[in-house]
Amino acid sequence: MNEPPAIAETPTTPAPASRSALMIVFLVVFIDLLGFGIVLPLLPVLGEQYISRVVGEGVMNGLTIGLLMASFSLMQFFFAPTWGRVSDRNGRRPILLVGLFGSVIFYALFGFAASLDPLTSAPLALALFFAARIGAGISGATIATAQAVIADCTTPDKRKHGMALIGAAFGIGFTFGPLIGYFGLTFFENNPEAIGYSAAAISLVALILGIALLPETRRFAERPPLERKVVNVSALRYALTSAALAPVVWVFFLATFGFAGFEVTLSLLLKKVLHIDANRDLFLYFAYIGFVLLLTQGYFYRKLAKRLSETTFMKMGIILMGAGVASLGIMTWLQPAETRSFADLPWLSPQPLLLIIGLTCAVVGFAFLTPSAQALISRRTDADHQGEILGVNQSAASMARILGPMIFLPLFEGTANHLLPYAFGATVILVMLPLMPRVARGGA
């Protein structure tokens, strides 16, 4: 591609196999997210057990945990546009299958690292955790290709419904993944490696389903594009300077960055502020997040999409996310005394109410904003470059998740009441509101 991709409301005609392709992509994303949802709640806690024996406690501990979590997103930053571009050229199916195969390998490696004794093998385990997260990030960067399948199979007016379908798959996977992790730790309390191995097994099921059932949705008019470069800097430059695309990408970046402050600190918030001691109990809160995401994108969003535009959804999402993250900040300020466990607090006391309000508002807001931004990006991109431009947008989100752990985790560890990451996150989210008029204009 020698010139930047043309931007237009693409009148794409869905492929004949669109319904079956949407269903299989839904199942593949759902099962793959089961694996992700199993591992994520335990990652900061497991990482802290090993990291504290290598770098000690305090800010360096938080920074190292942040780097461990950011390594996943760093690989997505580099590989999402690349996978998307290759899928534009060679088709969606092989890219999705390669990603699932990688998930099997690297979740298994995560399980092996978690089996090592932190007393005697902390440096080796930490190195393997980094290798597993880096590999899983490369494999998981195919999410933009899954979004491109949605673009292949939907008309522009139905695009946000299709993007919400992927969000619903995320929600189901993110609900049942933590639940599987909860029961896994209930029955294998002293064997956290079972979590990584379970994620690998579930990803293997997704791979088998993909091989057997996933059709190719990419349709070439006469021949694939002649441009053969795997990495194309001009597409990134164009997406970040186009009047139609750039405001949407920037809002998506800021939303993901602000949300990351809540996402990457939640396990530590529950343990250090609310004194929830059992690791398996953390999974129940992540399952609640997945349930809210599922209910919002799988039902409410799709119902409201008939009446509300993408930009209206994005404005609502910003306000709800800001309110949710701010509620968590207020909760840290009102945290229970060190001698009281969260489980001992009455449910009508401020901390439980603020926790539920904060989690619900933040997740509903994010569920409103993300499919709307993805749909706008897709609608303003021509059919031959869906994977690449959606990959650029996914890279923006990945960069936000790189910066998020590196900034928010040290902020969390840097103060006694842990208020700073939530105050900062809420501010970043609400700053997006002035960008919305530019998003609505879309270069017009």
Backbone hydrogen bonds, N-H to C=O, Kabsch-Sander energy under -0.5 kcal/mol:
donor,donor_aa,acceptor,acceptor_aa,energy
8,A,6,A,-0.5
10,T,8,A,-1.5
10,T,379,R,-1.2
12,T,10,T,-1.7
15,A,152,D,-0.8
18,S,15,A,-1.8
21,A,17,A,-2.6
22,L,18,S,-2.8
23,M,19,R,-2.0
24,I,20,S,-2.4
25,V,21,A,-2.7
26,F,22,L,-2.3
27,L,23,M,-2.3
28,V,24,I,-3.0
29,V,25,V,-2.9
30,F,26,F,-2.5
31,I,27,L,-2.6
32,D,28,V,-2.5
33,L,29,V,-2.5
34,L,30,F,-1.2
35,G,31,I,-1.3
36,F,32,D,-1.6
37,G,33,L,-3.0
38,I,34,L,-1.6
39,V,35,G,-1.5
40,L,36,F,-2.5
42,L,39,V,-0.9
43,L,39,V,-1.2
43,L,40,L,-0.7
46,L,42,L,-3.2
47,G,43,L,-2.8
48,E,44,P,-1.9
49,Q,45,V,-1.7
50,Y,46,L,-1.6
51,I,47,G,-3.5
52,S,48,E,-2.2
53,R,50,Y,-0.9
54,V,51,I,-1.7
55,V,51,I,-3.1
56,G,51,I,-0.7
56,G,52,S,-0.6
62,G,58,G,-1.8
63,L,59,V,-2.8
64,T,60,M,-2.3
65,I,61,N,-2.3
66,G,62,G,-2.3
67,L,63,L,-2.3
68,L,64,T,-2.3
69,M,65,I,-2.4
70,A,66,G,-2.7
71,S,67,L,-1.7
72,F,68,L,-0.6
72,F,69,M,-0.6
73,S,69,M,-0.8
74,L,70,A,-2.6
75,M,71,S,-1.6
76,Q,72,F,-1.5
77,F,73,S,-2.4
78,F,74,L,-1.6
79,F,75,M,-2.6
80,A,76,Q,-2.4
82,T,78,F,-0.6
83,W,79,F,-3.4
84,G,80,A,-2.3
85,R,81,P,-2.7
86,V,82,T,-2.7
87,S,83,W,-2.4
88,D,84,G,-1.8
89,R,85,R,-1.4
90,N,86,V,-3.4
91,G,87,S,-1.8
95,I,91,G,-0.5
96,L,92,R,-2.2
97,L,93,R,-2.1
98,V,94,P,-2.2
99,G,95,I,-2.2
100,L,96,L,-2.0
101,F,97,L,-2.3
102,G,98,V,-2.2
103,S,99,G,-1.8
104,V,100,L,-1.8
105,I,101,F,-1.7
106,F,102,G,-2.6
107,Y,103,S,-2.3
108,A,104,V,-1.5
109,L,105,I,-1.7
110,F,106,F,-1.9
111,G,107,Y,-2.1
112,F,108,A,-2.1
113,A,109,L,-2.4
114,A,110,F,-2.2
115,S,111,G,-0.8
115,S,112,F,-0.9
116,L,113,A,-1.3
120,T,117,D,-0.5
121,S,117,D,-3.0
122,A,118,P,-0.5
125,A,121,S,-2.8
126,L,122,A,-2.6
127,A,123,P,-2.2
128,L,124,L,-2.3
129,F,125,A,-2.5
130,F,126,L,-2.2
131,A,127,A,-2.2
132,A,128,L,-2.8
133,R,129,F,-2.4
134,I,130,F,-2.5
135,G,131,A,-2.4
136,A,132,A,-2.5
137,G,133,R,-1.9
138,I,134,I,-2.0
139,S,135,G,-2.2
140,G,136,A,-2.8
141,A,137,G,-0.8
141,A,138,I,-0.6
142,T,139,S,-1.1
143,I,140,G,-1.3
144,A,141,A,-0.9
145,T,142,T,-0.6
146,A,142,T,-1.7
147,Q,143,I,-2.1
148,A,144,A,-1.8
149,V,145,T,-1.7
150,I,146,A,-1.6
151,A,147,Q,-2.0
152,D,148,A,-2.4
153,C,149,V,-1.5
154,T,150,I,-0.6
154,T,151,A,-0.6
158,K,155,T,-1.6
159,R,156,P,-1.2
162,G,158,K,-1.9
163,M,159,R,-2.5
164,A,160,K,-1.9
165,L,161,H,-1.1
166,I,162,G,-1.2
167,G,163,M,-1.8
168,A,164,A,-2.4
169,A,165,L,-2.0
170,F,166,I,-2.5
171,G,167,G,-2.4
172,I,168,A,-2.7
173,G,169,A,-2.5
174,F,170,F,-2.9
175,T,171,G,-1.2
176,F,172,I,-2.5
177,G,173,G,-2.3
179,L,175,T,-1.2
180,I,176,F,-2.6
181,G,177,G,-2.3
182,Y,178,P,-2.6
183,F,179,L,-2.4
184,G,180,I,-2.5
185,L,181,G,-2.3
186,T,182,Y,-1.6
187,F,183,F,-2.2
188,F,184,G,-2.1
191,N,188,F,-2.0
194,A,191,N,-2.0
195,I,192,P,-1.7
196,G,192,P,-0.8
197,Y,193,E,-2.2
198,S,194,A,-2.2
199,A,195,I,-2.1
200,A,196,G,-2.1
201,A,197,Y,-2.3
202,I,198,S,-2.4
203,S,199,A,-2.3
204,L,200,A,-1.8
205,V,201,A,-1.6
206,A,202,I,-1.9
207,L,203,S,-2.3
208,I,204,L,-2.4
209,L,205,V,-2.4
210,G,206,A,-2.5
211,I,207,L,-2.6
212,A,208,I,-2.1
213,L,209,L,-2.7
214,L,209,L,-0.5
214,L,210,G,-1.8
222,E,223,R,-0.5
235,A,232,N,-0.8
236,L,232,N,-0.9
237,R,233,V,-2.5
238,Y,234,S,-2.6
239,A,235,A,-2.4
240,L,236,L,-1.7
241,T,237,R,-0.6
241,T,238,Y,-1.0
242,S,238,Y,-2.3
246,A,242,S,-2.6
248,V,245,L,-0.6
249,V,245,L,-2.3
250,W,246,A,-2.7
251,V,247,P,-2.1
252,F,248,V,-2.5
253,F,249,V,-2.5
254,L,250,W,-2.7
255,A,251,V,-2.7
256,T,252,F,-2.2
257,F,253,F,-2.5
258,G,254,L,-2.8
259,F,255,A,-2.5
260,A,256,T,-1.8
261,G,257,F,-0.9
261,G,258,G,-0.6
262,F,258,G,-0.6
262,F,259,F,-0.7
263,E,259,F,-2.5
264,V,260,A,-2.8
266,L,262,F,-0.7
266,L,263,E,-0.5
269,L,265,T,-2.9
270,L,266,L,-2.6
271,K,267,S,-1.7
272,K,268,L,-3.3
273,V,268,L,-0.5
273,V,269,L,-1.7
274,L,269,L,-1.6
276,I,270,L,-2.3
277,D,275,H,-0.8
281,D,278,A,-0.9
282,L,278,A,-0.7
282,L,279,N,-1.1
283,F,279,N,-0.6
283,F,280,R,-0.9
284,L,280,R,-0.5
284,L,281,D,-0.8
285,Y,281,D,-0.9
285,Y,282,L,-0.5
286,F,282,L,-1.6
287,A,283,F,-2.3
288,Y,284,L,-1.8
289,I,285,Y,-1.8
290,G,174,F,-0.5
290,G,286,F,-2.2
291,F,287,A,-2.3
292,V,288,Y,-2.4
293,L,289,I,-2.4
294,L,290,G,-2.7
295,L,291,F,-2.8
296,T,292,V,-2.5
297,Q,293,L,-2.6
298,G,294,L,-2.6
299,Y,295,L,-1.1
300,F,295,L,-1.8
301,Y,296,T,-4.0
303,K,299,Y,-2.1
304,L,300,F,-2.8
305,A,301,Y,-2.1
306,K,303,K,-1.0
307,R,304,L,-2.1
308,L,304,L,-2.3
313,F,309,S,-2.1
314,M,310,E,-2.3
315,K,311,T,-2.2
316,M,312,T,-2.4
317,G,313,F,-2.6
318,I,314,M,-2.3
319,I,315,K,-2.0
320,L,316,M,-2.5
321,M,317,G,-2.7
322,G,318,I,-2.5
323,A,319,I,-2.2
324,G,320,L,-2.5
325,V,321,M,-2.7
326,A,322,G,-2.1
327,S,323,A,-1.9
328,L,324,G,-1.6
329,G,325,V,-1.7
330,I,326,A,-2.3
331,M,327,S,-2.1
332,T,328,L,-1.9
333,W,329,G,-1.5
334,L,330,I,-1.5
335,Q,332,T,-1.2
340,R,337,A,-2.2
342,F,274,L,-2.0
344,D,341,S,-1.5
345,L,342,F,-1.4
349,S,346,P,-1.9
353,L,349,S,-1.6
354,L,350,P,-2.9
355,L,351,Q,-2.3
356,I,352,P,-2.3
357,I,353,L,-2.7
358,G,354,L,-2.9
359,L,355,L,-2.8
360,T,356,I,-2.5
361,C,357,I,-2.7
362,A,358,G,-2.3
363,V,359,L,-2.1
364,V,360,T,-2.7
365,G,361,C,-2.5
366,F,362,A,-2.1
367,A,363,V,-2.5
368,F,364,V,-1.8
369,L,365,G,-2.2
370,T,366,F,-2.4
372,S,368,F,-0.7
373,A,369,L,-2.4
374,Q,370,T,-2.4
375,A,371,P,-2.2
376,L,372,S,-2.1
377,I,373,A,-2.4
378,S,374,Q,-2.3
379,R,375,A,-2.8
380,R,376,L,-1.7
381,T,378,S,-1.6
382,D,6,A,-1.6
385,H,382,D,-1.6
386,Q,383,A,-0.8
388,E,84,G,-0.5
389,I,385,H,-2.4
390,L,386,Q,-2.5
391,G,387,G,-1.6
392,V,388,E,-1.9
393,N,389,I,-2.2
394,Q,390,L,-2.2
395,S,391,G,-2.1
396,A,392,V,-1.9
397,A,393,N,-1.7
398,S,394,Q,-2.3
399,M,395,S,-2.8
400,A,396,A,-1.8
401,R,397,A,-1.8
402,I,398,S,-1.6
403,L,399,M,-2.6
404,G,400,A,-2.4
406,M,402,I,-1.1
407,I,403,L,-1.8
407,I,404,G,-0.6
408,F,404,G,-3.4
409,L,405,P,-1.3
411,L,407,I,-1.6
412,F,408,F,-2.4
413,E,409,L,-2.3
414,G,410,P,-1.3
415,T,411,L,-0.5
415,T,412,F,-0.7
422,Y,419,L,-1.0
423,A,419,L,-1.9
424,F,420,L,-2.6
425,G,421,P,-2.1
426,A,422,Y,-2.3
427,T,423,A,-1.7
428,V,424,F,-2.4
429,I,425,G,-2.3
430,L,426,A,-2.2
431,V,427,T,-1.5
432,M,429,I,-1.5
433,L,430,L,-1.4
435,L,432,M,-1.8
436,M,432,M,-0.6
436,M,433,L,-1.5
438,R,435,L,-0.6
439,V,435,L,-1.6
440,A,436,M,-2.6
441,R,437,P,-2.0
442,G,438,R,-1.9
444,A,441,R,-1.9
